[in-house]
Amino acid sequence: MTNTNEDDGLVKSILKTLAGTLGFILCAAGILGFLVSGFAIDYIDERLEEDCEGVKGTIVQTSGADEGQCDEGSATRDLLVLIQYPLLFAGIVCGLVGAKVF
């Protein structure tokens, strides 16, 4: 006969290990997403500054030669700014859960 208490303990141990591993993976993904979004925001800012601002950018936008890329770039930048800090927060929370702080 098998002891169900031992089996339950083994399953709980495996689930705790998996939850901790998943927590740390999500932590790394959230913090990495925060860092990458920061680089992407800087890159988009540079491209918008080069291609969409100033006399050249105004002419390109009014003539429609940019095919809406300046507006799309600005919208993408705004979205990245919006989700940047929630990614960091989610990464930290997942790390704390993975470390079994809660």
Residue frames as a rotation matrix with the C-alpha (Angstrom) as fourth column:
MET 1
0.576 0.817 0.000 0.00
0.817 -0.576 0.000 0.00
0.000 0.000 -1.000 0.00
THR 2
-0.392 -0.674 0.627 1.14
0.627 -0.694 -0.354 3.48
0.674 0.254 0.694 -0.72
ASN 3
-0.273 0.217 -0.937 0.94
0.831 -0.437 -0.344 6.24
-0.484 -0.873 -0.060 1.78
THR 4
0.399 0.523 0.753 -1.24
0.844 -0.531 -0.078 9.08
0.359 0.667 -0.653 0.46
ASN 5
0.889 -0.113 -0.444 0.39
0.175 -0.811 0.558 11.58
-0.423 -0.574 -0.702 2.82
GLU 6
-0.120 -0.992 0.040 3.78
0.312 0.001 0.950 10.94
-0.943 0.127 0.309 1.25
ASP 7
-0.288 0.091 0.953 2.30
0.957 0.061 0.283 11.28
-0.032 0.994 -0.105 -2.25
ASP 8
0.775 0.611 0.160 0.60
0.606 -0.791 0.084 14.56
0.177 0.032 -0.984 -1.30
GLY 9
0.602 -0.631 -0.489 3.86
0.087 -0.557 0.826 15.87
-0.794 -0.540 -0.280 0.13
LEU 10
-0.397 -0.758 0.517 5.71
0.607 0.206 0.768 14.96
-0.689 0.618 0.379 -3.04
VAL 11
0.075 0.523 0.849 3.11
0.959 -0.272 0.083 16.66
0.275 0.808 -0.522 -5.25
LYS 12
0.930 0.269 -0.249 3.16
0.344 -0.876 0.337 19.79
-0.127 -0.399 -0.908 -3.09
SER 13
0.189 -0.948 -0.257 6.95
0.212 -0.216 0.953 19.88
-0.959 -0.234 0.160 -3.22
ILE 14
-0.464 -0.321 0.826 6.94
0.840 0.137 0.525 19.61
-0.282 0.937 0.206 -7.02
LEU 15
0.444 0.723 0.530 4.27
0.823 -0.562 0.077 22.30
0.353 0.402 -0.845 -7.35
LYS 16
0.811 -0.218 -0.543 6.21
0.209 -0.759 0.616 24.65
-0.547 -0.613 -0.570 -5.05
THR 17
-0.245 -0.963 0.110 9.34
0.397 0.004 0.918 24.13
-0.885 0.269 0.381 -7.12
LEU 18
-0.314 0.207 0.926 7.46
0.946 -0.019 0.325 24.76
0.085 0.978 -0.190 -10.36
ALA 19
0.769 0.638 0.037 5.78
0.625 -0.763 0.164 27.88
0.133 -0.103 -0.986 -8.95
GLY 20
0.503 -0.666 -0.551 9.12
0.157 -0.557 0.816 29.24
-0.850 -0.497 -0.176 -7.80
THR 21
-0.507 -0.702 0.501 10.74
0.599 0.131 0.790 28.56
-0.620 0.700 0.354 -11.16
LEU 22
0.023 0.618 0.786 7.84
0.952 -0.253 0.171 30.11
0.304 0.745 -0.594 -13.05
GLY 23
0.851 0.285 -0.442 7.95
0.458 -0.815 0.355 33.12
-0.259 -0.505 -0.824 -10.74
PHE 24
0.070 -0.916 -0.396 11.62
0.162 -0.381 0.910 33.72
-0.984 -0.128 0.122 -11.42
ILE 25
-0.545 -0.205 0.813 11.17
0.806 0.141 0.575 33.29
-0.232 0.969 0.088 -15.18
LEU 26
0.421 0.781 0.460 8.32
0.836 -0.532 0.138 35.80
0.352 0.327 -0.877 -15.20
CYS 27
0.685 -0.281 -0.672 10.40
0.320 -0.712 0.625 38.11
-0.654 -0.643 -0.398 -13.01
ALA 28
-0.412 -0.910 0.054 13.25
0.387 -0.120 0.914 38.04
-0.825 0.397 0.402 -15.51
ALA 29
-0.357 0.347 0.867 10.86
0.922 -0.017 0.387 38.57
0.149 0.938 -0.314 -18.42
GLY 30
0.718 0.690 -0.091 9.20
0.694 -0.697 0.180 41.56
0.061 -0.192 -0.979 -16.73
ILE 31
0.461 -0.626 -0.629 12.46
0.133 -0.652 0.746 43.26
-0.877 -0.428 -0.218 -15.81
LEU 32
-0.591 -0.660 0.464 13.94
0.536 0.109 0.837 42.53
-0.603 0.744 0.289 -19.24
GLY 33
0.047 0.715 0.698 10.78
0.972 -0.195 0.133 43.94
0.231 0.672 -0.704 -20.85
PHE 34
0.812 0.186 -0.553 11.19
0.405 -0.862 0.305 47.10
-0.420 -0.471 -0.776 -18.79
LEU 35
-0.056 -0.937 -0.345 14.78
0.102 -0.350 0.931 47.53
-0.993 0.017 0.115 -19.96
VAL 36
-0.622 -0.151 0.768 14.03
0.732 0.237 0.639 46.76
-0.278 0.960 -0.037 -23.61
SER 37
0.441 0.842 0.311 11.08
0.892 -0.450 -0.045 49.14
0.102 0.297 -0.949 -23.65
GLY 38
0.585 -0.313 -0.748 13.38
0.184 -0.847 0.498 51.89
-0.790 -0.429 -0.438 -22.37
PHE 39
-0.560 -0.825 0.076 15.79
0.199 -0.045 0.979 51.29
-0.804 0.564 0.189 -25.25
ALA 40
-0.368 0.503 0.782 12.91
0.930 0.196 0.311 51.15
0.003 0.842 -0.540 -27.73
ILE 41
0.698 0.630 -0.341 11.49
0.652 -0.756 -0.061 54.45
-0.296 -0.179 -0.938 -26.46
ASP 42
0.146 -0.742 -0.654 14.89
-0.038 -0.665 0.746 56.13
-0.989 -0.084 -0.125 -26.88
TYR 43
-0.729 -0.424 0.538 15.25
0.454 0.289 0.843 54.70
-0.513 0.858 -0.018 -30.39
ILE 44
0.059 0.844 0.533 11.78
0.995 -0.090 0.032 55.83
0.076 0.529 -0.846 -31.44
ASP 45
0.673 0.138 -0.726 12.43
0.361 -0.919 0.160 59.29
-0.645 -0.370 -0.668 -30.00
GLU 46
-0.343 -0.891 -0.297 15.61
0.011 -0.320 0.947 59.58
-0.939 0.322 0.120 -32.07
ARG 47
-0.695 0.113 0.710 13.86
0.701 0.326 0.634 58.46
-0.160 0.938 -0.306 -35.25
LEU 48
0.435 0.899 0.041 10.93
0.897 -0.429 -0.108 60.82
-0.079 0.084 -0.993 -34.67
GLU 49
0.435 -0.357 -0.826 13.36
0.137 -0.881 0.453 63.66
-0.890 -0.310 -0.335 -34.05
GLU 50
-0.640 -0.768 0.040 15.31
0.104 -0.034 0.994 62.90
-0.762 0.640 0.102 -37.24
ASP 51
-0.844 0.243 0.479 12.45
0.536 0.332 0.776 62.12
0.030 0.912 -0.410 -39.60
CYS 52
-0.013 0.995 0.096 9.36
0.938 -0.021 0.345 63.89
0.345 0.095 -0.934 -38.29
GLU 53
0.564 0.189 -0.804 10.46
0.585 -0.778 0.228 67.13
-0.582 -0.599 -0.550 -36.65
GLY 54
-0.442 -0.737 -0.511 11.92
0.180 -0.631 0.755 70.25
-0.879 0.242 0.412 -38.20
VAL 55
-0.143 0.348 -0.926 11.39
-0.793 -0.600 -0.103 71.66
-0.592 0.720 0.362 -41.66
LYS 56
-0.772 -0.214 -0.599 12.06
-0.569 0.653 0.500 68.37
0.285 0.726 -0.626 -43.47
GLY 57
-0.902 0.429 -0.048 9.66
0.398 0.783 -0.477 66.46
-0.167 -0.450 -0.878 -41.23
THR 58
-0.266 0.834 -0.483 6.92
-0.099 -0.522 -0.847 69.03
-0.959 -0.178 0.221 -41.60
ILE 59
-0.272 0.109 -0.956 7.18
-0.938 -0.254 0.237 68.91
-0.217 0.961 0.171 -45.39
VAL 60
-0.905 -0.119 -0.409 7.17
-0.239 0.937 0.254 65.10
0.353 0.327 -0.876 -45.43
GLN 61
-0.757 0.650 -0.067 4.16
0.424 0.411 -0.807 64.90
-0.497 -0.639 -0.587 -43.12
THR 62
-0.134 0.755 -0.643 2.05
-0.361 -0.641 -0.678 67.50
-0.923 0.141 0.358 -44.92
SER 63
-0.324 -0.016 -0.946 2.75
-0.946 0.036 0.323 65.93
0.029 0.999 -0.026 -48.31
GLY 64
0.679 0.636 0.367 1.85
-0.675 0.737 -0.028 62.48
-0.289 -0.229 0.930 -46.97
ALA 65
0.284 -0.655 -0.700 5.16
-0.645 0.410 -0.645 60.97
0.709 0.635 -0.306 -48.09
ASP 66
-0.643 -0.565 0.518 5.74
-0.756 0.358 -0.548 59.39
0.124 -0.744 -0.657 -44.68
GLU 67
-0.294 0.632 -0.717 2.61
-0.202 0.692 0.693 57.23
0.934 0.348 -0.076 -45.13
GLY 68
0.666 0.677 0.314 1.61
-0.385 -0.049 0.922 57.76
0.639 -0.734 0.228 -41.50
GLN 69
0.184 -0.663 -0.726 4.86
0.563 0.676 -0.475 56.44
0.806 -0.321 0.498 -40.06
CYS 70
-0.718 -0.454 0.528 5.35
-0.108 -0.676 -0.729 59.48
0.688 -0.580 0.436 -37.84
ASP 71
0.043 0.828 0.559 1.90
-0.902 -0.209 0.379 59.02
0.430 -0.521 0.737 -36.31
GLU 72
0.752 0.198 -0.629 2.43
-0.051 0.968 0.245 55.28
0.657 -0.152 0.738 -35.89
GLY 73
-0.216 -0.927 -0.307 5.81
0.456 0.182 -0.871 55.85
0.863 -0.328 0.384 -34.29
SER 74
-0.634 0.051 0.772 4.36
-0.545 -0.737 -0.399 58.36
0.548 -0.674 0.495 -31.88
ALA 75
0.461 0.877 0.139 1.51
-0.772 0.319 0.549 56.00
0.437 -0.360 0.824 -30.99
THR 76
0.539 -0.346 -0.768 3.93
0.299 0.931 -0.210 53.11
0.788 -0.116 0.605 -30.45
ARG 77
-0.585 -0.788 0.194 6.14
0.155 -0.343 -0.927 55.27
0.796 -0.512 0.322 -28.25
ASP 78
-0.283 0.569 0.772 3.13
-0.852 -0.518 0.069 56.32
0.440 -0.638 0.632 -26.16
LEU 79
0.741 0.560 -0.370 2.10
-0.380 0.804 0.457 52.68
0.553 -0.198 0.809 -25.72
LEU 80
0.131 -0.785 -0.605 5.59
0.493 0.581 -0.647 51.69
0.860 -0.214 0.464 -24.61
VAL 81
-0.699 -0.331 0.634 5.70
-0.291 -0.678 -0.675 54.55
0.653 -0.657 0.378 -22.11
LEU 82
0.167 0.889 0.427 2.34
-0.878 -0.063 0.475 53.38
0.449 -0.454 0.770 -20.77
ILE 83
0.897 0.267 -0.353 3.37
-0.146 0.931 0.336 49.76
0.418 -0.250 0.873 -20.20
GLN 84
0.022 -0.997 -0.080 7.00
-0.195 0.074 -0.978 50.30
0.980 0.037 -0.193 -19.16
TYR 85
-0.584 -0.307 0.751 6.52
-0.744 -0.167 -0.647 50.62
0.324 -0.937 -0.131 -15.39
PRO 86
0.512 0.756 0.408 3.73
-0.841 0.537 0.061 48.02
-0.173 -0.375 0.911 -15.11
LEU 87
0.653 -0.371 -0.660 6.18
-0.129 0.805 -0.580 45.54
0.746 0.463 0.478 -16.66
LEU 88
-0.464 -0.865 0.194 8.73
-0.303 -0.051 -0.952 46.35
0.833 -0.500 -0.238 -13.96
PHE 89
-0.256 0.458 0.852 6.11
-0.966 -0.096 -0.239 46.09
-0.028 -0.884 0.467 -11.22
ALA 90
0.793 0.584 -0.174 4.84
-0.599 0.800 -0.044 42.75
0.113 0.139 0.984 -12.56
GLY 91
0.279 -0.781 -0.558 8.40
-0.077 0.561 -0.824 41.43
0.957 0.273 0.096 -12.76
ILE 92
-0.629 -0.513 0.585 9.13
-0.573 -0.204 -0.794 42.41
0.526 -0.834 -0.166 -9.17
VAL 93
0.138 0.774 0.618 5.88
-0.973 0.221 -0.060 40.87
-0.183 -0.593 0.784 -7.90
CYS 94
0.833 0.152 -0.532 6.55
-0.342 0.898 -0.278 37.62
0.435 0.414 0.800 -9.79
GLY 95
-0.156 -0.966 -0.206 10.06
-0.161 0.230 -0.960 37.54
0.974 -0.117 -0.192 -8.34
LEU 96
-0.550 0.010 0.835 8.71
-0.822 -0.187 -0.538 37.97
0.150 -0.982 0.111 -4.83
VAL 97
0.586 0.792 0.175 6.13
-0.800 0.599 -0.032 35.24
-0.130 -0.121 0.984 -5.40
GLY 98
0.603 -0.437 -0.667 8.87
-0.169 0.747 -0.643 33.01
0.779 0.501 0.377 -6.81
ALA 99
-0.537 -0.837 0.106 10.95
-0.223 0.020 -0.975 33.65
0.813 -0.547 -0.197 -3.71
LYS 100
-0.013 0.687 -0.727 7.90
0.665 0.548 0.507 32.80
0.746 -0.477 -0.464 -1.61
VAL 101
-0.944 -0.285 0.166 7.83
0.104 -0.736 -0.669 36.16
0.313 -0.614 0.724 0.15
PHE 102
-0.377 0.885 0.272 4.03
-0.867 -0.441 0.234 36.27
0.327 -0.148 0.933 0.09
